[in-house]
Amino acid sequence: MNASEELLNYPLVSVIIITKDRRADLKKAIKSLQELDYPRDKLEVVVVEEADKPAEVRGVKYIFIPRLNKGFGYARNIGIKNAKGEIIAFTDDDCIVEKNWLMELVKPFKDDKIMGMAGGVLVRNCSLTGYAENILGFPGGGIRRIIQSRNKIIPIKYLSTCNCAYRKKVFDEFGLFNERTKHSGEDYLFAEKVVTKYICLFNPAAIAYHKPRGSLRGVFKWFVRRGISEVLMLKEIRGVKRTKHLLIILKNSLIVRLLVLVTLITLAGLPIIVYPLLFLAYYFFLFFRERFPYEIYPNFKYGVIHSTESENKKCRGKNSQLLWLVPIVKMVMDLGMEWGRIKGLFLYWRD
């Protein structure tokens, strides 16, 4: 089969973007989709915008929804209902994709057994805090997931809608995204259903660059939302999965960990000075645990491997700063997540 025949065999893909009050970011996202190395007659871009009034976006299938704050699942489901593709791909309005992104995301679907695909998510041209997020696995698995894959296509259980695709018939079988999880988590719940029956894969070569939070305040606020979502998902899970999810929340809870730690220190009769020492020990534990990008790639810089010695010298100082910052960002994430869980409990019982 020659190259032109191969292109003809690529499936019709609908790329869905949902957006709200982020026109500048949306413009960049659409531009990157329009520059994809993918047959134009096999590509449909569907933009679902929640706003006060419609404002058409050129070059895409534009769908306006009124400002009802029904959440991510509701908006994505409208996109799916209006999509023509046999493959439904998703990315965020603050993402920019590589030119080969869709080619790499779609290629494994040649195997009829594959029902879902996820791609790698990186950040670029941002603050050190943004790069630290990515090392820690956010968003969408970050550099951590790419390195763990060893640049191979591997099975995956969680598909983030900032960079993933499903066969459309999967939605016919399992239904659409959960619309009650307004604080996010609808992609997690949907993927959980699909992977129990079908194979889903991760391709590290299908790269999307996500706009990071970029500040400790932004990281904290984002993880507050994740914490709320984590608790409210208990309403949508039943049976053994619900118990397992609750145990994960308790295991990761800072309050639970702190109570256990205080109890052990009290029972052991240790002095108060132990507390700051334990904090320092935790910091250095995170420092050594998250140093993996530098060990695997000595010339690692923000997801880029430099080949010239001059470039390596330029980045060594920044690498050092970044390595020391990662544990601080992780602590901010944990604090935000815990505050979110507390707020989530309030909302859970209130509703």
C-alpha positions in Angstrom: 0.0 0.0 0.0 1.5 3.4 -1.0 1.3 6.6 1.0 -1.8 8.0 -0.8 -3.7 4.8 -0.4 -2.8 4.7 3.3 -4.2 8.2 3.8 -7.4 7.2 2.1 -7.8 4.5 4.7 -7.6 6.9 7.7 -11.0 7.1 9.5 -13.1 10.2 9.7 -12.3 11.9 13.1 -14.2 14.5 15.0 -12.1 16.5 17.4 -14.2 18.0 20.2 -13.2 21.1 22.1 -15.4 22.6 24.8 -14.8 26.2 25.9 -16.0 28.9 28.1 -14.5 32.4 28.4 -11.2 31.5 26.8 -11.3 32.8 23.3 -7.6 33.7 23.1 -6.6 30.1 24.1 -9.2 28.6 21.8 -7.8 30.5 18.8 -4.4 28.9 19.4 -5.9 25.5 19.9 -7.9 25.7 16.6 -4.9 27.0 14.7 -2.8 23.9 15.8 -5.7 21.6 14.7 -5.8 23.3 11.3 -2.1 22.6 10.8 -2.4 18.9 11.5 -0.8 16.4 9.1 -4.1 14.7 8.6 -6.4 14.5 5.5 -8.7 17.6 5.6 -11.6 15.6 4.3 -11.3 13.2 7.2 -11.2 15.8 9.9 -14.0 17.6 11.6 -13.4 20.1 14.5 -16.4 20.6 16.8 -16.3 23.5 19.2 -19.0 23.7 21.9 -18.9 27.1 23.6 -20.8 28.1 26.7 -21.4 31.9 26.7 -23.9 34.7 27.0 -24.4 34.9 23.3 -23.1 33.0 20.2 -20.0 34.2 18.4 -19.2 32.0 15.4 -15.7 30.5 15.0 -14.6 30.1 11.4 -13.4 26.8 10.1 -15.1 24.6 12.6 -18.5 23.2 13.4 -19.6 25.8 16.1 -22.2 24.9 18.7 -23.4 27.5 21.1 -24.9 26.6 24.5 -26.3 29.1 27.0 -24.5 29.9 30.3 -26.2 27.3 32.5 -23.1 25.9 34.2 -24.0 22.3 33.7 -20.4 21.2 33.6 -17.9 19.5 31.4 -19.8 16.3 30.8 -22.9 18.1 29.5 -20.9 20.2 27.0 -18.8 17.2 25.7 -22.0 15.2 25.3 -23.5 17.9 23.0 -20.3 17.7 21.0 -20.5 13.9 20.7 -24.2 14.1 19.6 -23.2 16.6 16.8 -20.1 14.7 15.7 -20.0 12.7 12.4 -16.6 10.9 12.9 -16.2 7.2 13.6 -13.4 8.2 15.9 -14.2 10.9 18.6 -11.0 12.7 19.8 -10.8 15.2 22.6 -8.5 18.0 23.6 -8.8 21.1 25.7 -9.3 24.7 24.6 -5.9 25.6 26.3 -4.0 22.9 24.5 -1.8 23.0 21.4 -1.2 19.8 19.5 1.8 18.6 17.5 1.3 18.3 13.8 1.5 14.5 13.9 -0.8 14.3 17.0 -3.9 12.9 15.3 -1.9 10.6 13.1 -0.3 9.0 16.1 -3.5 9.0 18.1 -5.5 7.3 15.3 -2.9 4.8 14.0 -3.5 2.1 16.7 -7.2 2.1 15.8 -6.3 0.0 12.7 -6.6 -2.9 15.2 -10.4 -3.5 15.7 -9.8 -4.5 19.3 -8.6 -1.1 20.3 -11.4 1.1 21.6 -9.6 4.0 23.2 -6.4 5.9 22.9 -4.6 8.5 25.0 -1.6 10.7 24.1 1.3 12.3 26.0 0.8 15.7 27.6 3.6 18.2 28.1 4.0 21.9 28.8 6.4 24.5 27.3 7.3 28.1 27.5 6.1 28.5 31.1 7.4 29.1 34.6 9.4 26.5 36.6 6.2 25.8 38.6 4.5 24.7 35.3 7.3 22.3 34.5 7.3 21.0 38.1 3.6 20.1 37.6 4.4 18.2 34.5 7.2 16.2 36.2 4.7 15.3 38.9 2.3 13.9 36.3 -0.1 16.8 35.6 -1.9 17.4 33.4 -2.8 14.1 31.8 0.1 12.0 33.2 2.8 14.6 32.2 6.4 13.8 31.5 6.1 11.0 34.1 3.8 8.9 32.0 5.9 9.4 28.9 9.0 8.3 30.6 7.3 5.3 32.2 6.1 4.2 28.8 9.7 4.1 27.6 8.5 5.6 24.3 6.3 2.5 23.6 2.6 2.2 23.1 1.3 0.6 26.3 -2.1 -0.3 27.9 -3.7 2.4 30.0 -6.7 2.6 32.3 -7.2 6.3 32.6 -7.8 8.5 29.6 -7.9 12.3 30.1 -10.0 14.3 27.8 -7.2 16.8 27.3 -5.7 14.3 24.9 -7.6 11.1 24.0 -9.9 9.4 21.5 -12.6 6.7 21.5 -14.4 4.9 18.8 -17.9 6.4 18.5 -19.6 3.1 19.0 -18.1 3.0 22.5 -20.5 5.9 23.4 -23.4 4.0 21.8 -22.6 1.0 24.0 -21.7 2.7 27.3 -23.7 5.9 27.0 -22.3 9.4 27.2 -20.2 11.2 29.9 -21.7 11.5 33.4 -23.3 15.0 33.5 -23.7 15.1 37.3 -19.9 15.4 37.9 -19.8 19.1 37.3 -16.5 19.6 39.1 -14.7 17.2 36.6 -14.1 13.4 36.8 -16.5 12.5 34.0 -13.6 11.3 31.9 -12.3 9.1 34.7 -15.7 7.5 35.3 -16.2 6.9 31.6 -12.7 5.4 31.0 -13.3 3.1 34.0 -16.3 1.6 32.3 -14.6 1.1 28.9 -11.4 -0.5 30.2 -13.3 -3.2 32.1 -14.3 -4.6 28.7 -12.0 -3.3 26.0 -8.4 -2.4 25.4 -7.3 1.2 25.6 -3.7 2.3 24.8 -1.3 5.2 25.5 0.9 6.5 22.7 3.6 8.8 24.0 4.2 10.2 20.4 0.7 11.8 20.3 1.8 15.0 22.0 -0.4 17.8 23.2 1.0 20.8 25.1 -1.3 21.9 27.9 -1.3 25.4 29.4 -0.1 24.9 33.0 -1.4 26.6 36.1 2.1 28.3 36.3 1.9 29.5 39.9 1.5 28.0 43.3 -1.8 29.8 43.8 -3.1 28.4 40.5 -1.9 24.9 41.4 -3.7 25.1 44.7 -7.0 26.2 43.2 -6.8 23.5 40.5 -6.3 20.8 43.1 -9.1 22.1 45.3 -11.4 21.4 42.3 -9.9 17.9 41.9 -10.4 17.2 45.7 -14.1 18.2 45.4 -14.5 16.0 42.4 -12.8 13.1 44.1 -15.3 13.1 47.0 -18.4 13.8 44.9 -17.6 10.9 42.6 -18.7 8.7 45.5 -22.2 9.5 44.5 -21.7 8.0 41.1 -19.9 4.8 42.1 -21.6 1.7 43.5 -20.6 -1.5 45.2 -16.9 -2.7 45.6 -15.6 0.2 43.4 -17.2 2.7 45.8 -15.5 1.1 48.8 -12.2 1.0 46.9 -12.5 4.7 45.9 -13.3 5.7 49.5 -10.2 3.8 50.8 -8.0 5.6 48.3 -9.4 8.9 49.6 -8.6 8.0 53.1 -5.2 6.6 52.2 -4.2 9.9 50.5 -5.8 12.2 53.0 -3.3 14.6 54.7 -5.6 14.8 57.8 -5.7 11.0 58.2 -2.0 10.8 57.7 -1.4 13.6 60.2 -3.7 12.0 62.8 -1.8 8.7 62.5 1.6 10.4 62.7 0.6 12.5 65.8 -0.8 9.3 67.5 2.4 7.4 66.8 4.6 10.2 68.1 2.5 10.7 71.2 2.5 7.0 72.0 6.3 6.9 71.5 6.7 9.9 73.8 8.9 11.8 71.3 9.6 15.5 71.7 7.9 18.3 69.6 11.2 18.9 67.7 10.4 15.7 65.8 7.6 17.4 63.8 9.8 19.9 61.8 12.4 17.1 61.4 9.7 14.9 59.8 8.7 17.7 57.6 12.3 18.1 56.3 12.5 14.3 55.9 9.3 14.4 53.8 10.7 17.2 51.6 13.8 15.2 50.8 11.8 12.1 50.3 9.9 13.9 47.5 13.1 15.4 46.2 14.7 12.0 45.6 11.5 10.4 44.4 10.9 13.0 41.7 14.4 13.2 40.4 13.8 10.5 37.8 13.8 12.7 34.6 17.3 13.8 35.3 18.6 10.3 36.0 17.1 8.9 32.8 17.9 11.9 30.6 21.0 13.8 31.9 20.3 16.6 29.4 16.6 16.8 30.3 15.0 20.3 30.2 11.3 20.7 30.4 10.4 17.8 28.2 13.2 18.5 25.7 16.4 16.6 25.3 19.2 18.9 24.1 21.9 17.4 21.9 24.5 20.2 22.0 26.8 20.8 25.0 26.2 24.6 24.8 22.5 24.1 25.3 23.2 21.6 28.1 25.2 24.2 30.0 22.4 26.8 29.7 19.9 24.5 31.2 21.8 23.0 34.1 21.1 26.0 36.5 17.4 25.9 35.7 17.3 22.1 36.1 18.8 22.5 39.6 16.1 25.1 40.6 13.4 23.0 39.1 14.5 19.9 41.1 14.3 21.8 44.4 10.9 23.3 43.5 9.2 20.0 42.6 8.7 18.9 46.3 7.2 22.3 47.1 4.7 22.1 44.2 3.8 18.6 45.4 3.0 19.8 48.9 0.8 22.6 47.5 -1.0 20.0 45.4 -1.6 17.9 48.5 -2.9 20.8 50.5 -5.2 21.9 47.7 -6.5 18.4 47.3 -7.2 18.1 51.0 -9.0 21.4 51.2 -11.0 20.3 48.2 -11.9 17.0 49.9 -13.2 19.0 52.9 -15.3 21.2 50.7 -16.4 18.1 48.8 -17.7 16.5 52.0 -19.7 19.6 52.8 -21.3 19.5 49.3 -21.8 15.8 49.5 -23.9 16.0 52.7 -25.6 19.3 51.7 -26.9 17.6 48.5 
